[in-house]
Amino acid sequence: MSDILVETTKLSEKGQVVIPKEFRKKMGLKTGNQFLVIAAQEAIILQRIEIVKRKLKVEEVLDIAKNVTQELSP
């Protein structure tokens, strides 16, 4: 799990969520990047549009999120 970052963040009154600086740096995120937002079960997943355009299937993203959730569960 060494390549997985885990951090907490808050939802603002405007519905905005801050992605921590370390995450933005690791992922190469810049102001204006667009995301696909996926709500699945108890998770919200942000997927960069560039990745979606490269044909990464939503099912693959969901599987990754499920595995991470299971690893983090007590």
C-alpha positions as CSV (number, residue, x, y, z in Angstrom):
1,M,0.0,0.0,0.0
2,S,3.1,2.3,-0.2
3,D,1.8,4.1,-3.4
4,I,-1.5,5.0,-1.7
5,L,-1.9,8.3,0.1
6,V,-4.6,8.7,2.8
7,E,-5.6,12.0,4.3
8,T,-8.7,13.7,5.6
9,T,-10.3,16.9,4.2
10,K,-13.5,18.9,4.8
11,L,-16.4,19.9,2.7
12,S,-16.9,23.7,2.6
13,E,-20.2,25.5,2.7
14,K,-19.9,25.9,-1.1
15,G,-19.5,22.1,-1.5
16,Q,-15.8,22.4,-2.3
17,V,-13.3,19.8,-1.2
18,V,-9.5,20.6,-0.9
19,I,-7.2,18.0,-2.3
20,P,-4.1,18.0,-0.1
21,K,-1.0,19.5,-1.6
22,E,1.0,16.2,-1.4
23,F,-1.7,14.5,-3.4
24,R,-1.8,17.3,-6.0
25,K,2.0,17.2,-6.4
26,K,2.1,13.4,-6.7
27,M,-0.7,13.3,-9.2
28,G,0.6,16.4,-11.2
29,L,-2.7,18.2,-10.6
30,K,-3.0,21.9,-11.7
31,T,-5.7,24.5,-11.3
32,G,-8.4,23.9,-13.9
33,N,-8.0,20.1,-14.2
34,Q,-11.4,18.4,-14.7
35,F,-12.6,15.3,-13.0
36,L,-15.3,12.7,-13.4
37,V,-17.1,12.4,-10.1
38,I,-18.3,8.9,-9.2
39,A,-20.6,8.1,-6.2
40,A,-20.5,4.4,-5.4
41,Q,-21.8,2.9,-2.2
42,E,-20.1,4.7,0.6
43,A,-17.4,6.4,-1.6
44,I,-16.9,9.4,-3.8
45,I,-14.2,8.9,-6.4
46,L,-12.6,11.7,-8.4
47,Q,-11.0,10.5,-11.6
48,R,-9.1,12.8,-13.9
49,I,-10.8,13.3,-17.2
50,E,-7.5,12.6,-19.0
51,I,-7.5,9.1,-17.5
52,V,-11.1,8.5,-18.5
53,K,-10.3,9.6,-22.1
54,R,-7.6,6.9,-22.1
55,K,-10.3,4.3,-21.8
56,L,-9.8,3.4,-18.1
57,K,-13.0,1.7,-17.3
58,V,-15.2,3.0,-14.4
59,E,-15.3,-0.6,-13.2
60,E,-11.6,-0.7,-12.8
61,V,-11.7,2.6,-10.8
62,L,-14.4,1.1,-8.5
63,D,-12.4,-2.1,-8.0
64,I,-9.4,0.0,-6.9
65,A,-11.5,2.1,-4.5
66,K,-13.0,-1.1,-3.1
67,N,-9.6,-2.7,-2.5
68,V,-8.3,0.5,-0.8
69,T,-11.4,0.7,1.4
70,Q,-10.9,-2.9,2.5
71,E,-7.3,-2.4,3.3
72,L,-8.1,0.6,5.4
73,S,-10.9,-1.0,7.3
74,P,-10.1,-2.1,10.9
